[in-house]
């Protein structure tokens, strides 16, 4: 009973955060000038990157409310992925397997991006971006550098956002 109430409490704020991070992920400059593949996988990876940034900010608070909102946002992401897979024609019996793989991919990206942000060696974040965001392509060094700078700038910018705004489902990404 209490778990259902808690889940409903965070539904609207999670929707606000998720819709904002998806909108940011769809910005055309990532795909045109940025070199991110404009494919289903490339778009999934952009959503993973922005989900990482938002979840990282929420988890930094180490508070029950932000942890619950982070979980609700994560859950909403995978509800959306489930719906998208079904719309793309993936059969009911294999959707669960795909979702499990996508969750595993997100966890791996979270670990790699976090390690890259915390490392003193900027090459670690560059390598994580090449391996995940740019996988299957050969971006030039300027594209990787620009994306790494973008990730660092967004991570820093999110730390400046008021927790109350995040809890209300409002997140702003820097230009």
C-alpha positions as CSV (number, residue, x, y, z in Angstrom):
1,X,0.0,0.0,0.0
2,X,2.7,2.5,1.0
3,X,4.9,1.6,-2.0
4,X,2.0,2.4,-4.4
5,X,1.5,5.8,-2.7
6,X,5.2,6.5,-3.0
7,X,5.2,5.5,-6.6
8,X,2.3,7.8,-7.4
9,X,3.9,10.6,-5.5
10,X,6.8,10.7,-7.8
11,X,5.0,9.9,-11.1
12,X,4.5,13.5,-12.2
13,X,8.0,14.8,-11.3
14,X,9.6,11.7,-12.9
15,X,7.6,12.4,-16.1
16,X,8.8,16.0,-16.1
17,X,12.4,15.0,-15.7
18,X,12.2,12.2,-18.2
19,X,10.4,14.3,-20.9
20,X,13.1,17.0,-20.5
21,X,16.0,14.6,-20.8
22,X,14.4,13.0,-23.9
23,X,13.8,16.4,-25.5
24,X,17.5,17.3,-24.8
25,X,18.6,13.9,-26.2
26,X,16.7,14.6,-29.4
27,X,18.5,17.9,-30.2
28,X,19.6,17.6,-33.8
29,X,23.1,19.1,-33.3
30,X,24.1,15.8,-31.5
31,X,23.4,13.9,-34.7
32,X,24.4,16.4,-37.3
33,X,27.5,18.2,-36.1
34,X,28.2,16.0,-33.1
35,X,28.6,12.7,-35.0
36,X,26.3,10.6,-32.8
37,X,24.7,8.0,-35.1
38,X,21.1,9.0,-35.9
39,X,19.9,5.4,-35.4
40,X,17.8,3.7,-32.8
41,X,20.9,2.8,-30.9
42,X,22.4,6.3,-31.2
43,X,19.2,7.8,-29.8
44,X,19.0,5.2,-27.0
45,X,22.6,6.1,-26.1
46,X,21.8,9.8,-26.0
47,X,18.8,9.1,-23.7
48,X,21.2,6.9,-21.5
49,X,23.7,9.8,-21.3
50,X,21.1,12.3,-20.2
51,X,19.5,9.8,-17.8
52,X,22.9,9.3,-16.3
53,X,23.3,13.0,-15.8
54,X,19.9,13.4,-14.1
55,X,20.2,10.3,-12.0
56,X,23.8,11.3,-10.9
57,X,22.5,14.7,-9.8
58,X,19.6,13.1,-7.8
59,X,21.8,10.5,-6.2
60,X,24.3,13.2,-5.1
61,X,21.7,14.4,-2.5
62,X,21.8,11.1,-0.6
63,X,18.2,11.8,0.5
64,X,15.2,9.5,0.5
65,X,13.1,11.8,-1.7
66,X,15.8,12.2,-4.4
67,X,16.5,8.5,-4.3
68,X,12.8,7.7,-4.8
69,X,12.5,10.2,-7.7
70,X,15.6,8.7,-9.3
71,X,14.1,5.3,-9.1
72,X,10.8,6.6,-10.5
73,X,12.6,8.2,-13.4
74,X,14.5,5.0,-14.1
75,X,11.3,3.0,-14.0
76,X,9.6,5.5,-16.3
77,X,12.5,5.3,-18.8
78,X,12.1,1.5,-19.1
79,X,8.3,1.7,-19.3
80,X,8.9,4.0,-22.3
81,X,11.5,1.7,-23.8
82,X,9.0,-1.2,-23.4
83,X,6.3,0.7,-25.2
84,X,8.8,1.8,-28.0
85,X,9.9,-1.8,-28.5
86,X,6.4,-3.0,-28.9
87,X,5.6,-0.1,-31.3
88,X,8.7,-1.2,-33.4
89,X,7.2,-4.7,-33.6
90,X,9.3,-6.6,-31.1
91,X,7.2,-9.6,-30.0
92,X,5.7,-9.8,-26.5
93,X,7.8,-12.8,-25.6
94,X,11.1,-11.1,-26.3
95,X,10.4,-7.6,-25.0
96,X,11.5,-8.6,-21.5
97,X,14.8,-9.9,-22.8
98,X,15.4,-6.7,-24.7
99,X,14.6,-4.6,-21.7
100,X,17.0,-6.6,-19.5
101,X,19.7,-6.0,-22.1
102,X,18.9,-2.3,-22.2
103,X,19.0,-2.0,-18.4
104,X,22.4,-3.8,-18.3
105,X,23.6,-1.4,-21.0
106,X,22.5,1.6,-19.0
107,X,24.2,0.4,-15.9
108,X,27.4,-0.1,-17.8
109,X,27.2,3.3,-19.3
110,X,26.5,4.9,-15.9
111,X,29.6,3.2,-14.4
112,X,31.8,4.2,-17.4
113,X,30.6,7.8,-17.5
114,X,30.9,8.2,-13.7
115,X,34.4,6.8,-13.8
116,X,35.3,9.1,-16.7
117,X,33.9,12.2,-14.9
118,X,35.8,11.4,-11.7
119,X,39.1,10.5,-13.3
120,X,41.9,12.9,-13.6
121,X,42.7,11.5,-17.0
122,X,40.3,13.0,-19.5
123,X,41.0,10.1,-21.9
124,X,38.7,7.9,-19.7
125,X,35.6,9.9,-20.5
126,X,36.6,10.1,-24.1
127,X,37.0,6.3,-24.3
128,X,33.7,5.8,-22.6
129,X,32.0,8.1,-25.1
130,X,33.7,6.4,-28.1
131,X,32.8,3.0,-26.8
132,X,29.1,3.8,-26.1
133,X,27.8,6.9,-27.7
134,X,29.8,6.7,-30.9
135,X,29.9,2.9,-31.1
136,X,30.1,1.6,-34.6
137,X,31.3,4.9,-36.0
138,X,34.6,6.8,-36.3
139,X,34.1,10.3,-34.8
140,X,36.8,12.7,-35.2
141,X,38.7,14.0,-32.1
142,X,36.9,17.3,-32.2
143,X,33.5,15.6,-31.9
144,X,34.6,13.4,-29.0
145,X,36.2,16.4,-27.3
146,X,33.1,18.5,-27.8
147,X,30.9,15.7,-26.3
148,X,33.2,15.2,-23.4
149,X,33.1,18.9,-22.7
150,X,29.3,18.9,-23.0
151,X,29.0,16.1,-20.5
152,X,31.3,17.8,-18.0
153,X,29.5,21.1,-18.5
154,X,26.0,19.5,-18.0
155,X,27.2,17.6,-14.9
156,X,28.5,20.9,-13.4
157,X,25.3,22.8,-14.4
158,X,23.1,20.2,-12.8
159,X,24.8,20.6,-9.5
160,X,23.8,24.2,-9.5
161,X,20.1,23.4,-9.9
162,X,17.9,23.6,-6.9
163,X,16.9,20.3,-5.4
164,X,13.3,21.6,-5.0
165,X,13.1,22.2,-8.7
166,X,14.3,18.7,-9.5
167,X,11.8,17.3,-7.0
168,X,9.1,19.2,-8.8
169,X,10.1,17.6,-12.1
170,X,12.0,20.6,-13.5
171,X,15.4,20.1,-15.0
172,X,17.3,22.6,-17.2
173,X,20.1,21.6,-19.4
174,X,22.7,24.2,-20.4
175,X,22.8,25.3,-24.0
